[in-house]
Amino acid sequence: MSSHSSRTEPAVAATHVWLGLSTDQQQRAVRLLARLAYAQVRTNDQPPAQEDHHGDTPQFDQDSPRSS
């Protein structure tokens, strides 16, 4: 079996794809990955809430009045 070579091929292919991207595309990819990582860390750091908020819904302070 050639399981060792199948493990290295995706990394080699990814390297070739990365090097084929323009500098602008590489920067955009890095920014996107950084945003995804930040969102993941931020989500994991928050204590569980009764309501599950998704997307860009506004978050309210508990002390501020809410309009109905």
PEURWO-V615068 format. One record per residue. N is the residue number from 1. RES is the residue in three letters. PHI is phi in whole degrees, -180 to 180 (999 if undefined). Layout:
BEGIN
n=N res=RES phi=PHI
n=N res=RES phi=PHI
END
This chain:
BEGIN
n=1 res=MET phi=999
n=2 res=SER phi=-114
n=3 res=SER phi=-68
n=4 res=HIS phi=-64
n=5 res=SER phi=-68
n=6 res=SER phi=-69
n=7 res=ARG phi=-76
n=8 res=THR phi=-88
n=9 res=GLU phi=-60
n=10 res=PRO phi=-61
n=11 res=ALA phi=-66
n=12 res=VAL phi=-65
n=13 res=ALA phi=-63
n=14 res=ALA phi=-63
n=15 res=THR phi=-62
n=16 res=HIS phi=-64
n=17 res=VAL phi=-65
n=18 res=TRP phi=-59
n=19 res=LEU phi=-67
n=20 res=GLY phi=-80
n=21 res=LEU phi=-79
n=22 res=SER phi=-72
n=23 res=THR phi=-59
n=24 res=ASP phi=-62
n=25 res=GLN phi=-66
n=26 res=GLN phi=-64
n=27 res=GLN phi=-64
n=28 res=ARG phi=-63
n=29 res=ALA phi=-65
n=30 res=VAL phi=-65
n=31 res=ARG phi=-62
n=32 res=LEU phi=-63
n=33 res=LEU phi=-63
n=34 res=ALA phi=-66
n=35 res=ARG phi=-64
n=36 res=LEU phi=-64
n=37 res=ALA phi=-65
n=38 res=TYR phi=-62
n=39 res=ALA phi=-63
n=40 res=GLN phi=-67
n=41 res=VAL phi=-65
n=42 res=ARG phi=-62
n=43 res=THR phi=-65
n=44 res=ASN phi=-73
n=45 res=ASP phi=-83
n=46 res=GLN phi=-81
n=47 res=PRO phi=-69
n=48 res=PRO phi=-61
n=49 res=ALA phi=-113
n=50 res=GLN phi=-70
n=51 res=GLU phi=-103
n=52 res=ASP phi=-103
n=53 res=HIS phi=-98
n=54 res=HIS phi=-123
n=55 res=GLY phi=71
n=56 res=ASP phi=-101
n=57 res=THR phi=-71
n=58 res=PRO phi=-67
n=59 res=GLN phi=-101
n=60 res=PHE phi=-108
n=61 res=ASP phi=-72
n=62 res=GLN phi=-67
n=63 res=ASP phi=-83
n=64 res=SER phi=-86
n=65 res=PRO phi=-70
n=66 res=ARG phi=-111
n=67 res=SER phi=-85
n=68 res=SER phi=-103
END
